[in-house]
Amino acid sequence: MTFEDWENTLIEPSIMLLITRKTCQDCVIVEKFLEENNHLINQIPVRKISLDNPDSENLIDNLEWIKKEVDVIPFWVLMNYKKRLSTIRGGIKEARNLTTFSRANQFQED
């Protein structure tokens, strides 16, 4: 994802952001699932930031929370119009649970 992609992502009402890496076996499984399911989790579109992608380096450098929070991948962020609602580490099951829980409780991360 580039800065331009990021700007477009920020204006979407509900989106899942996936932080991934090519060498992560769990990420490979997640990405295969997403390809087979039109890049949706519980009808929420998924966008990806790959820690390996040279086009993403500037974006990653400017999003301090990635360096502070992303210690285990796959890492998911549920967002709504620029705001991070919640995060979770794990696979598809955890991502589905995140979207279900967040929709039910409508809480927002500080």
C-alpha positions as CSV (number, residue, x, y, z in Angstrom):
1,M,0.0,0.0,0.0
2,T,1.3,3.5,-0.9
3,F,0.4,6.9,0.6
4,E,-2.2,7.3,-2.2
5,D,-3.8,4.0,-1.3
6,W,-3.7,4.9,2.4
7,E,-5.5,8.2,1.7
8,N,-8.2,6.3,-0.1
9,T,-8.5,3.8,2.7
10,L,-9.0,6.6,5.3
11,I,-12.2,7.8,3.6
12,E,-13.9,4.4,3.7
13,P,-16.7,3.9,6.3
14,S,-15.7,0.4,7.4
15,I,-12.5,-1.4,6.5
16,M,-10.2,-4.1,7.8
17,L,-6.5,-3.5,7.5
18,L,-4.2,-6.5,7.4
19,I,-0.5,-6.2,8.3
20,T,1.4,-9.1,6.7
21,R,4.7,-10.4,5.6
22,K,5.7,-12.8,2.8
23,T,7.7,-15.1,5.2
24,C,4.7,-15.5,7.6
25,Q,3.0,-18.9,7.0
26,D,-0.2,-17.8,8.7
27,C,-0.3,-14.8,6.5
28,V,-0.1,-17.0,3.4
29,I,-3.2,-18.9,4.6
30,V,-5.0,-15.6,5.4
31,E,-4.2,-14.1,2.0
32,K,-5.4,-17.2,0.2
33,F,-8.7,-17.1,2.1
34,L,-9.0,-13.4,1.2
35,E,-8.4,-14.1,-2.5
36,E,-11.1,-16.8,-2.5
37,N,-13.5,-14.5,-0.7
38,N,-13.2,-11.2,-2.7
39,H,-11.0,-9.7,0.0
40,L,-13.9,-9.5,2.5
41,I,-14.2,-10.5,6.2
42,N,-17.9,-10.5,7.3
43,Q,-18.7,-8.2,4.3
44,I,-16.0,-5.7,5.4
45,P,-13.4,-5.0,2.7
46,V,-9.8,-5.8,3.6
47,R,-6.8,-3.8,2.6
48,K,-3.2,-5.0,3.1
49,I,0.1,-3.4,4.2
50,S,3.0,-5.8,3.5
51,L,6.0,-5.2,5.7
52,D,8.1,-6.6,2.8
53,N,6.8,-4.2,0.1
54,P,9.3,-1.4,-0.7
55,D,6.4,0.8,-1.9
56,S,5.0,0.6,1.7
57,E,8.2,1.7,3.5
58,N,7.3,5.4,3.6
59,L,3.8,4.6,4.8
60,I,5.1,2.3,7.5
61,D,7.6,4.8,8.6
62,N,4.9,7.4,9.0
63,L,2.4,5.2,10.9
64,E,4.1,5.0,14.3
65,W,1.5,2.6,15.7
66,I,2.7,-0.1,13.3
67,K,6.2,-0.1,14.7
68,K,4.9,0.1,18.3
69,E,2.0,-2.4,18.1
70,V,2.7,-4.9,15.3
71,D,4.7,-7.6,17.0
72,V,2.8,-10.6,15.8
73,I,1.4,-11.1,12.3
74,P,-1.1,-11.4,10.8
75,F,-2.2,-8.2,12.6
76,W,-5.7,-6.8,11.9
77,V,-7.1,-3.3,12.4
78,L,-10.8,-2.5,12.1
79,M,-11.1,1.1,10.9
80,N,-14.0,3.5,10.3
81,Y,-13.3,6.9,8.6
82,K,-9.7,7.3,9.7
83,K,-10.4,6.0,13.2
84,R,-8.9,2.7,14.5
85,L,-11.8,1.0,16.3
86,S,-9.9,-2.1,17.4
87,T,-7.0,-4.5,16.7
88,I,-6.3,-8.2,17.0
89,R,-3.5,-10.6,16.1
90,G,-4.3,-13.9,14.4
91,G,-6.0,-15.6,11.5
92,I,-9.4,-15.5,9.8
93,K,-11.2,-16.7,12.9
94,E,-9.8,-13.9,15.0
95,A,-10.6,-11.3,12.3
96,R,-14.2,-12.5,12.1
97,N,-14.5,-12.3,15.8
98,L,-13.1,-8.8,15.8
99,T,-15.7,-7.6,13.3
100,T,-18.6,-9.3,15.1
101,F,-17.5,-8.0,18.5
102,S,-16.9,-4.5,17.4
103,R,-20.2,-4.2,15.5
104,A,-22.0,-5.5,18.5
105,N,-20.3,-3.2,21.0
106,Q,-19.3,-0.2,18.8
107,F,-16.4,0.6,21.0
108,Q,-13.4,2.8,19.9
109,E,-9.8,2.4,20.8
110,D,-8.1,5.3,22.5
